[in-house]
Amino acid sequence: MKDLQRHFTGIKDKNNNKIFVGDILRVTYGNADSNFSENELVIYKDGKFLLDHEDGQSTFDSPHFSLEVIGKLKDNPELYNDNFRISFDSD
């Protein structure tokens, strides 16, 4: 495909919004003892849809609690460039 920007991944977020290449997601990872969330960019590379984040890249089947679309890279680049990481403990 020539231009994959805004190409639907086939996945929806926790609010039932479609996830597209170029979306910025708030991804929550963790277990029952501790969690963290970070903003990650949806990319297409080597025939796969991936999440690009400060530690590298991961697939959508990585262990996470939730995905939430929070913006688009072209409209909100600051959400990805600042790569907000938030740690928190479960209640």
C-alpha positions as CSV (number, residue, x, y, z in Angstrom):
1,M,0.0,0.0,0.0
2,K,1.3,3.4,-0.9
3,D,-0.1,5.4,2.0
4,L,-1.1,3.6,5.2
5,Q,-1.8,6.8,7.1
6,R,-5.3,6.4,8.6
7,H,-5.4,2.7,7.6
8,F,-7.7,0.8,10.0
9,T,-5.9,-1.9,12.0
10,G,-9.0,-4.0,12.6
11,I,-8.8,-3.3,16.3
12,K,-11.0,-1.1,18.5
13,D,-10.1,0.6,21.7
14,K,-11.8,0.3,25.1
15,N,-14.4,2.9,24.0
16,N,-15.2,1.0,20.8
17,N,-13.3,3.6,18.6
18,K,-11.5,2.2,15.6
19,I,-7.7,2.3,15.8
20,F,-5.9,3.6,12.7
21,V,-2.2,4.0,11.7
22,G,-1.1,7.4,13.0
23,D,-3.3,7.3,16.1
24,I,-1.8,8.0,19.5
25,L,-3.0,5.6,22.1
26,R,-2.9,5.6,25.9
27,V,-1.8,2.0,26.6
28,T,-2.1,0.6,30.1
29,Y,0.2,-2.2,31.0
30,G,0.8,-4.1,34.3
31,N,-0.5,-6.7,36.7
32,A,-2.5,-6.7,39.9
33,D,0.3,-5.2,41.9
34,S,1.4,-2.3,39.7
35,N,0.4,-0.6,36.4
36,F,1.7,2.0,34.1
37,S,0.3,3.8,31.1
38,E,2.1,5.5,28.3
39,N,1.3,7.2,25.0
40,E,2.2,5.1,22.0
41,L,2.0,5.6,18.2
42,V,0.3,3.1,15.9
43,I,2.6,2.3,13.0
44,Y,2.8,-0.2,10.1
45,K,6.2,-1.9,9.7
46,D,7.3,-5.1,8.0
47,G,3.7,-6.2,7.3
48,K,2.5,-5.7,10.9
49,F,0.6,-3.1,12.9
50,L,2.8,-2.1,15.9
51,L,2.8,0.2,18.9
52,D,5.8,2.5,18.9
53,H,6.9,3.6,22.4
54,E,10.0,4.7,24.4
55,D,11.2,1.1,24.9
56,G,10.9,0.1,21.3
57,Q,8.0,-1.5,19.4
58,S,5.4,-4.1,20.4
59,T,2.5,-5.9,18.8
60,F,-1.1,-5.4,19.8
61,D,-1.1,-8.8,21.5
62,S,1.4,-7.7,24.1
63,P,0.0,-8.0,27.6
64,H,-1.9,-4.8,28.3
65,F,-5.0,-3.9,30.2
66,S,-6.5,-1.3,27.8
67,L,-6.0,0.8,24.7
68,E,-7.6,4.2,24.3
69,V,-7.3,6.5,21.3
70,I,-6.3,10.0,22.6
71,G,-5.4,11.7,19.4
72,K,-3.8,11.7,16.0
73,L,-0.1,12.3,15.3
74,K,-0.8,14.9,12.6
75,D,-3.1,16.8,15.0
76,N,-1.5,16.3,18.4
77,P,2.3,15.5,17.9
78,E,3.0,16.7,21.4
79,L,1.1,13.8,22.9
80,Y,3.6,11.4,21.3
81,N,6.8,13.4,21.3
82,D,6.5,14.0,25.1
83,N,5.7,10.3,25.5
84,F,3.9,10.7,28.8
85,R,4.5,7.7,31.1
86,I,2.4,7.4,34.2
87,S,2.9,4.8,36.8
88,F,0.3,3.9,39.4
89,D,-0.6,1.2,41.8
90,S,-3.8,-0.8,41.6
91,D,-6.4,-0.4,44.3
